């Protein structure tokens, strides 16, 4: 606990609460956005079962690359694990945004900076996560790479704006 106070200062409990709230809030907003796209346009939302299956695979095998994860059999509790990982990642984004605002003073709590943060954060799925799942860099191995990348970009932009609003 002393290390947390050293890094965050005297307001550490409040900061932790705000970061937790912001991460969960922004993830809920992004999930809501995906549901709106699904209802209005019939676009698929993220498959958290596959994320959970991949996460379990990583933890049990120590390998991050699984190009045929979509084709492997379902694993017990994979959907629950996927949702937990999804929200943990959102918390990591919230922590990153907070540090960029409060410690490095690179960003501010504006909608524009949230949008910028979200647009930059999409590099993680484009360059790391999609390739690990066999989707290729920038979803190049999917049936519609432009659609997959666009959906990821917009979802991450929504997440970034929600982070900026929740930290305001």
C-alpha positions as a Markdown table, in Angstrom:
| # | Residue | x | y | z |
|---|---|---|---|---|
| 1 | Unk | 0.0 | 0.0 | 0.0 |
| 2 | Unk | 2.9 | 2.4 | 0.7 |
| 3 | Unk | 4.1 | 2.0 | -2.9 |
| 4 | Unk | 0.6 | 3.0 | -4.2 |
| 5 | Unk | 0.6 | 6.1 | -2.0 |
| 6 | Unk | 4.1 | 6.9 | -3.2 |
| 7 | Unk | 3.0 | 6.7 | -6.8 |
| 8 | Unk | -0.5 | 8.2 | -6.5 |
| 9 | Unk | -0.1 | 10.5 | -3.6 |
| 10 | Unk | -2.4 | 11.1 | -0.6 |
| 11 | Unk | -5.5 | 10.8 | -2.7 |
| 12 | Unk | -4.7 | 7.2 | -3.7 |
| 13 | Unk | -8.0 | 5.6 | -2.7 |
| 14 | Unk | -10.0 | 8.2 | -4.5 |
| 15 | Unk | -7.8 | 7.9 | -7.6 |
| 16 | Unk | -8.1 | 4.1 | -7.6 |
| 17 | Unk | -11.9 | 4.4 | -7.3 |
| 18 | Unk | -12.1 | 7.0 | -10.2 |
| 19 | Unk | -9.9 | 4.8 | -12.4 |
| 20 | Unk | -12.0 | 1.7 | -11.7 |
| 21 | Unk | -15.2 | 3.6 | -12.3 |
| 22 | Unk | -13.8 | 5.1 | -15.5 |
| 23 | Unk | -12.6 | 1.8 | -16.9 |
| 24 | Unk | -15.9 | 0.0 | -16.1 |
| 25 | Unk | -18.0 | 3.0 | -17.4 |
| 26 | Unk | -16.1 | 3.3 | -20.6 |
| 27 | Unk | -16.3 | -0.4 | -21.3 |
| 28 | Unk | -20.1 | -0.4 | -20.7 |
| 29 | Unk | -20.4 | 2.5 | -23.1 |
| 30 | Unk | -18.4 | 0.7 | -25.7 |
| 31 | Unk | -20.5 | -2.5 | -25.2 |
| 32 | Unk | -23.6 | -0.4 | -25.6 |
| 33 | Unk | -22.3 | 1.1 | -28.8 |
| 34 | Unk | -21.6 | -2.4 | -30.2 |
| 35 | Unk | -25.2 | -3.5 | -29.3 |
| 36 | Unk | -26.6 | -0.4 | -31.1 |
| 37 | Unk | -24.6 | -1.3 | -34.2 |
| 38 | Unk | -25.8 | -4.9 | -34.0 |
| 39 | Unk | -29.5 | -3.9 | -33.6 |
| 40 | Unk | -29.5 | -1.1 | -36.1 |
| 41 | Unk | -27.2 | -2.4 | -38.8 |
| 42 | Unk | -26.9 | -6.1 | -38.0 |
| 43 | Unk | -23.1 | -5.8 | -37.4 |
| 44 | Unk | -21.6 | -8.5 | -35.2 |
| 45 | Unk | -20.5 | -7.5 | -31.8 |
| 46 | Unk | -17.2 | -8.8 | -30.3 |
| 47 | Unk | -17.1 | -12.5 | -29.5 |
| 48 | Unk | -15.9 | -12.6 | -25.9 |
| 49 | Unk | -16.1 | -16.4 | -25.8 |
| 50 | Unk | -13.2 | -16.5 | -28.3 |
| 51 | Unk | -11.3 | -14.0 | -26.2 |
| 52 | Unk | -11.9 | -16.2 | -23.2 |
| 53 | Unk | -10.8 | -19.3 | -25.1 |
| 54 | Unk | -7.7 | -17.6 | -26.3 |
| 55 | Unk | -7.0 | -16.3 | -22.7 |
| 56 | Unk | -7.3 | -19.7 | -21.3 |
| 57 | Unk | -5.1 | -21.1 | -24.1 |
| 58 | Unk | -2.4 | -18.5 | -23.3 |
| 59 | Unk | -2.5 | -19.3 | -19.6 |
| 60 | Unk | -2.4 | -23.1 | -20.1 |
| 61 | Unk | 0.1 | -23.3 | -22.9 |
| 62 | Unk | 2.2 | -20.1 | -22.5 |
| 63 | Unk | 1.8 | -19.4 | -26.2 |
| 64 | Unk | 0.0 | -16.3 | -27.5 |
| 65 | Unk | -0.4 | -17.2 | -31.2 |
| 66 | Unk | -3.3 | -19.5 | -32.0 |
| 67 | Unk | -4.3 | -19.0 | -35.7 |
| 68 | Unk | -7.3 | -21.4 | -35.5 |
| 69 | Unk | -8.8 | -20.4 | -32.2 |
| 70 | Unk | -12.2 | -19.8 | -33.8 |
| 71 | Unk | -12.2 | -23.5 | -34.9 |
| 72 | Unk | -11.2 | -25.1 | -31.6 |
| 73 | Unk | -13.8 | -26.5 | -29.3 |
| 74 | Unk | -15.4 | -24.3 | -26.7 |
| 75 | Unk | -13.9 | -24.4 | -23.3 |
| 76 | Unk | -16.0 | -24.3 | -20.1 |
| 77 | Unk | -16.4 | -20.8 | -18.8 |
| 78 | Unk | -14.8 | -19.2 | -21.8 |
| 79 | Unk | -17.5 | -16.6 | -22.2 |
| 80 | Unk | -17.1 | -15.5 | -18.5 |
| 81 | Unk | -13.4 | -15.4 | -18.8 |
| 82 | Unk | -13.7 | -13.4 | -22.1 |
| 83 | Unk | -15.9 | -10.8 | -20.4 |
| 84 | Unk | -13.5 | -10.6 | -17.4 |
| 85 | Unk | -10.5 | -10.1 | -19.7 |
| 86 | Unk | -12.5 | -7.5 | -21.7 |
| 87 | Unk | -13.1 | -5.4 | -18.6 |
| 88 | Unk | -9.6 | -5.9 | -17.3 |
| 89 | Unk | -8.2 | -4.5 | -20.6 |
| 90 | Unk | -10.6 | -1.6 | -20.3 |
| 91 | Unk | -9.2 | -1.0 | -16.8 |
| 92 | Unk | -5.7 | -1.0 | -18.3 |
| 93 | Unk | -6.8 | 1.6 | -20.8 |
| 94 | Unk | -8.2 | 3.7 | -18.0 |
| 95 | Unk | -5.0 | 3.5 | -16.1 |
| 96 | Unk | -3.0 | 4.5 | -19.2 |
| 97 | Unk | -5.3 | 7.4 | -19.9 |
| 98 | Unk | -5.1 | 8.6 | -16.3 |
| 99 | Unk | -1.2 | 8.5 | -16.4 |
| 100 | Unk | -1.1 | 10.3 | -19.7 |
| 101 | Unk | -3.4 | 13.0 | -18.2 |
| 102 | Unk | -2.1 | 13.3 | -14.7 |
| 103 | Unk | 1.5 | 12.4 | -14.7 |
| 104 | Unk | 2.8 | 12.9 | -18.2 |
| 105 | Unk | 0.5 | 15.8 | -19.1 |
| 106 | Unk | 0.3 | 14.6 | -22.7 |
| 107 | Unk | -3.5 | 14.5 | -22.8 |
| 108 | Unk | -6.2 | 16.4 | -21.1 |
| 109 | Unk | -9.8 | 15.4 | -20.2 |
| 110 | Unk | -11.3 | 16.6 | -23.4 |
| 111 | Unk | -13.5 | 14.7 | -25.8 |
| 112 | Unk | -10.9 | 15.4 | -28.5 |
| 113 | Unk | -8.1 | 13.9 | -26.4 |
| 114 | Unk | -10.3 | 10.9 | -25.6 |
| 115 | Unk | -10.9 | 10.5 | -29.3 |
| 116 | Unk | -7.2 | 10.6 | -30.0 |
| 117 | Unk | -6.4 | 8.2 | -27.2 |
| 118 | Unk | -9.1 | 5.8 | -28.4 |
| 119 | Unk | -7.9 | 6.0 | -32.0 |
| 120 | Unk | -4.3 | 5.3 | -30.9 |
| 121 | Unk | -5.3 | 2.5 | -28.6 |
| 122 | Unk | -6.8 | 0.5 | -31.5 |
| 123 | Unk | -3.2 | -0.3 | -32.5 |
| 124 | Unk | -3.3 | -3.0 | -29.9 |
| 125 | Unk | -6.0 | -5.1 | -31.5 |
| 126 | Unk | -4.8 | -4.3 | -35.0 |
| 127 | Unk | -1.2 | -5.2 | -34.5 |
| 128 | Unk | -1.2 | -7.6 | -31.6 |
| 129 | Unk | -4.6 | -9.2 | -30.8 |
| 130 | Unk | -6.0 | -9.9 | -34.3 |
| 131 | Unk | -2.7 | -11.5 | -35.5 |
| 132 | Unk | -2.6 | -13.7 | -32.3 |
| 133 | Unk | -6.1 | -15.0 | -33.2 |
| 134 | Unk | -5.1 | -15.7 | -36.8 |
| 135 | Unk | -6.9 | -12.7 | -38.2 |
| 136 | Unk | -3.7 | -11.1 | -39.5 |
| 137 | Unk | -2.3 | -7.7 | -39.0 |
| 138 | Unk | -5.0 | -5.1 | -39.5 |
| 139 | Unk | -7.5 | -8.0 | -39.9 |
| 140 | Unk | -6.0 | -8.9 | -43.2 |
| 141 | Unk | -7.1 | -12.5 | -43.0 |
| 142 | Unk | -10.7 | -11.7 | -42.3 |
| 143 | Unk | -13.5 | -11.7 | -45.0 |
| 144 | Unk | -13.7 | -7.9 | -44.8 |
| 145 | Unk | -10.6 | -6.3 | -43.3 |
| 146 | Unk | -11.8 | -2.7 | -43.8 |
| 147 | Unk | -15.0 | -3.4 | -41.9 |
| 148 | Unk | -13.2 | -5.2 | -39.1 |
| 149 | Unk | -10.6 | -2.5 | -38.7 |
| 150 | Unk | -13.3 | 0.3 | -38.9 |
| 151 | Unk | -15.4 | -1.4 | -36.2 |
| 152 | Unk | -12.4 | -1.7 | -34.0 |
| 153 | Unk | -11.4 | 1.9 | -34.6 |
| 154 | Unk | -14.9 | 3.3 | -33.9 |
| 155 | Unk | -15.3 | 1.1 | -30.8 |
| 156 | Unk | -12.0 | 2.2 | -29.4 |
| 157 | Unk | -12.8 | 5.8 | -30.2 |
| 158 | Unk | -16.0 | 5.5 | -28.2 |
| 159 | Unk | -14.1 | 4.0 | -25.4 |
| 160 | Unk | -11.6 | 6.9 | -25.4 |
| 161 | Unk | -14.3 | 9.5 | -25.4 |
| 162 | Unk | -16.1 | 7.7 | -22.6 |
| 163 | Unk | -12.8 | 7.7 | -20.6 |
| 164 | Unk | -12.4 | 11.4 | -21.1 |
| 165 | Unk | -15.9 | 12.1 | -20.1 |
| 166 | Unk | -15.7 | 9.8 | -17.0 |
| 167 | Unk | -12.4 | 11.4 | -15.9 |
| 168 | Unk | -13.9 | 15.0 | -16.2 |
